Amino acid sequence: EDNIGLEKGRVIIQQDFDNLENELQETRTQVAKLQRKQSGQNNKIALTRFRINDLEQIIKEIQARHQADKKSLLDAIYELKIN
């Protein structure tokens, strides 16, 4: 028989059951696609954070070098004034 019995006298026709299974599979497929997309977004976010950290480190190094150059210049000016 093409019917699957349920309690309280309700029945689901096999075709309806198959349709529900198909919808469930389509939903699972959509969820999997969204998870892959989210994973890709997470990877982009992680890469962006890495780049930001890298740029922050470069800025710190430039600032340190600038301070060292500034001190060297001031020391040279001081030496010229003494002599």
C-alpha positions in Angstrom: 0.0 0.0 0.0 1.2 3.6 -0.7 0.2 5.0 2.6 2.3 5.2 5.8 0.0 5.3 8.9 0.2 7.9 11.6 -1.6 8.2 14.9 -5.0 9.7 15.2 -6.2 8.5 11.9 -3.9 10.7 9.8 -1.9 9.3 6.9 0.9 10.5 4.7 0.9 9.3 1.1 4.3 7.9 0.1 4.6 10.6 -2.6 4.3 13.3 0.1 6.9 11.5 2.2 9.2 11.3 -0.8 8.6 15.1 -1.4 9.5 15.8 2.2 12.7 13.8 1.9 13.6 15.7 -1.3 13.0 19.0 0.5 15.1 17.9 3.4 18.0 16.9 1.1 17.7 20.3 -0.7 17.8 22.1 2.6 20.9 20.1 3.7 22.5 21.0 0.4 21.7 24.7 1.0 23.1 24.5 4.5 26.3 22.9 3.3 26.7 25.6 0.7 26.2 28.3 3.3 28.7 26.6 5.6 31.3 26.6 2.8 30.6 30.2 2.1 30.9 31.1 5.8 34.1 29.1 6.0 35.5 31.2 3.0 34.4 34.4 4.7 36.1 33.3 8.0 39.3 32.6 6.0 39.1 36.1 4.4 38.7 37.6 7.9 41.6 35.7 9.3 43.8 36.8 6.4 42.7 40.4 6.8 43.6 40.3 10.5 47.0 38.8 9.6 47.6 41.6 7.2 46.5 44.2 9.7 48.9 42.8 12.3 51.7 42.7 9.7 51.1 46.3 8.8 51.0 47.3 12.5 54.4 45.7 13.0 55.8 47.5 9.9 54.6 50.8 11.3 56.2 50.1 14.7 59.5 49.3 12.9 59.3 52.5 10.9 58.6 54.5 14.0 61.5 53.0 15.8 63.8 53.6 12.9 62.6 57.2 12.7 63.3 57.7 16.4 66.8 56.3 15.9 67.4 58.5 12.9 66.1 61.5 14.7 68.4 60.8 17.7 71.4 60.4 15.4 70.6 63.7 13.7 70.3 65.5 17.0 73.6 64.0 18.2 75.3 65.1 15.0 73.9 68.7 15.4 75.1 68.7 19.0 78.6 67.6 17.9 78.7 70.4 15.3 77.7 73.0 17.9 80.5 71.8 20.3 83.1 71.9 17.6 
